Each structure stands twice: as structure tokens, then as C-alpha cells.
Amino acid sequence: MKRSFHIEIMGQQITVLSDANEETVEKVVQYVNGRIEEVVRGGNRLNTLAIAALAALNIADELFKVKEENISMRRELEGKTQRLIDLIDEVNHT
């Protein structure tokens, strides 16, 4: 069941709905604010929208890299699993 959370991002108070628990929401807020701070520390004088957009792009880039790693690991695991199945079949047929 979705709950309402009052969070602060870039100094703005926002109310969001989430199925997550309070601890998870807080971790997400801290993560996003951290990524925003990284953009701000980059030294460029950017407006709020540009800062938010760059932070979102950085997070999206990170997400895509993690998804690619996940796909790669899954393929590797599937290959190893198939090799194990083949070895078991080989042993059972001897």
C-alpha cells in the first residue's frame, strides 16, 4: 500500500507516494541529493533545472551500466549452469 512521504530535494519540499518503507525512501533521497551535490561541485553555474537534468542523466547512466552488468552476469551464469547440466547428463549416461 502506498504511503505519503514528505521529502526534500534541492531545498524543495516534495510529497511523494511510495510502497517502500521509510528507511528506503530516505536512502533514495540521500542518494539523489548526493548526486545533485556532485553536479553542483562540478563548478559550473547552472540553474536548478540544469542541475536536476544532469543529476538525472548521471543516475540513468549508472542504471544502464548496472543493467548491462546484470545481463552479462546472467548470461555467464546461464552458460555455467548449462555446462553443469551437460556434465551431469554425461555422468548419468556413462
N, C-alpha and C positions, 0 to 999 in steps of 0.2 A: 504494500500500500504506500502510495506516495505521501511524503511529508513535506512540509514547507520549512525552508531554511533561509535565514537572513545572513547573507554573506557580504564581504567587502572585496571588491576587485578594483584596483587602481583608484582607491579612495571613494569609490561609488558603492553605496548600499544597494544591494540587489536581493530580491526574494526569488528563490528557485524551488522547484519541486523535484524530489528525488526519491527513489526506492532505497537508496543507500543509507547506511547508518550515519550518525553524526560524525564519528571519527573519520570515516571515509570521505565525507563531504569536506571536512576540514583539511584532510591531506590533499585533496584535489585543489582546493582554494589556495593552499600554501604553495603547491606546485605551480599553478598558473601565475600567482603573484611572483614567484621566484623567476619564472621565465620572462615575465614582464620586466622585472628588475634587471635581468641580463641585457635586454634590449636597451633599456634606459642607460645602463652603464656603458653601452657601446659608444656613448659620447655624442651621438647625433641629436640635434634639437628637433625632435619630432612631435607632431601633435598627438593627441590621445588616440585618435583613430589609427594613425600610422603605427603607433606603439602596439596597440591591440592586434592589428593585422600582422605585424612582424612576429609577435609572440605566437599568434595562431599558426602562422606558416612554420615557425620553428617546431612547434608541438606536432603539427601534421607531418613534417619531415621525419621527426623522431618516430611517430606512429608507423609510417610507411616502412622505415628501416626495420622496426621490430616485427612488422608483419612479414617482411621478406625473410628475416631470420627464422621466423616461425615456420614458414613454408619450407625453407631449406632443411631445418631440423626434422620436420615431419617427413619429408622425402627420404632423408637419411635413415630415420627410424623405420620407415616402411621397407626400405631396402634391406636393412639389417634383419627385420622381422621375417621378410621373405627368405633370406638366406638361412635363418634358423629353421623355418618351416621345411625348406628343401633338405637341410641336414637331417632333421627328424625323419622326414619321409625316406631319405636314403638309408638311415639306420634301420627303420622299420621294414624295409624291403630287402634287407640282406640276411 
